[in-house]
């Protein structure tokens, strides 16, 4: 069974290139095209696709308005194409707030010069969204799950998960959250539940281009009671502040007296993720063993699993988002399969649980 895709863009050239790349993957089938947002709404209703790729700036009706209408009428996973400018970043976050689940940079140069690489990334993301479908929104009374209950979902490997670990009073010195696909909306959901004067610093590792992270940090800061900023090299961590790793860079910590100092370094060749959750988590395991509460949210792949292993070996605690509320149940599933998760929580509960830490 193939994932059926609707391609929406006002550029005929871009529609043709996307269609060629998507149809090159036997798991995918382009079932229609649209040149503006109104056509997208009509085609979504007529064709009932599994995934829609959507441009942002189009005549007649823009992509953000189209996303909002499609999610109201015929909800379907939508992936946005956006420019790497500051304005493009802000529009992308608006689209995700309207209901889009993922985004990719719209770069004509890359499509010409790196066609195979772009096609591989595009097809993987579209397939994952189509295979996963829309995440569920559980009721406010949804219960948390102990790690051991994951066995029925992720196989026998999960039965090795340790018993749910209760945090000791004063144990946590720092919270660290890693995420990828679906992360922008997930982080907004979590961080907006934290109160002003939150007693811990928070590190955020979100797979995101460097041109997007400044705008994303500002957006979160405007929505949250805590402070949110893009991390800068050399700054000391403060309680009640969330530090977002800059895109294209790696974020680690160093101990300085009784405090922690941020270290920002360029990503090295061969590193798959910049920023990388594993790299940040590994540094935390070395400088603050047993004092970290780490959280793995929605995302494709397995980044964060080896870092979580290092944290667990030092006595720290690992939480993971559940499958039902994850846009892509890849990163959380990986740590669960590895038997590293202490608690599995629906997205809507994670912020509440963090807010209630002693």
Beta strands, then each sheet from edge to edge (+ up, - down):
strand 1: 3-8
strand 2: 28-34
strand 3: 51-55
strand 4: 77-82
strand 5: 102-105
strand 6: 145-146
strand 7: 174-179
strand 8: 201-206
strand 9: 227-230
strand 10: 241-244
strand 11: 249-256
strand 12: 259-266
strand 13: 292-296
strand 14: 317-321
strand 15: 343-345
sheet 1: 2+ 1+ 3+ 4+ 5+
sheet 2: 6+ 15- 14- 13- 7- 8- 10- 9-
sheet 3: 11+ 12-
end
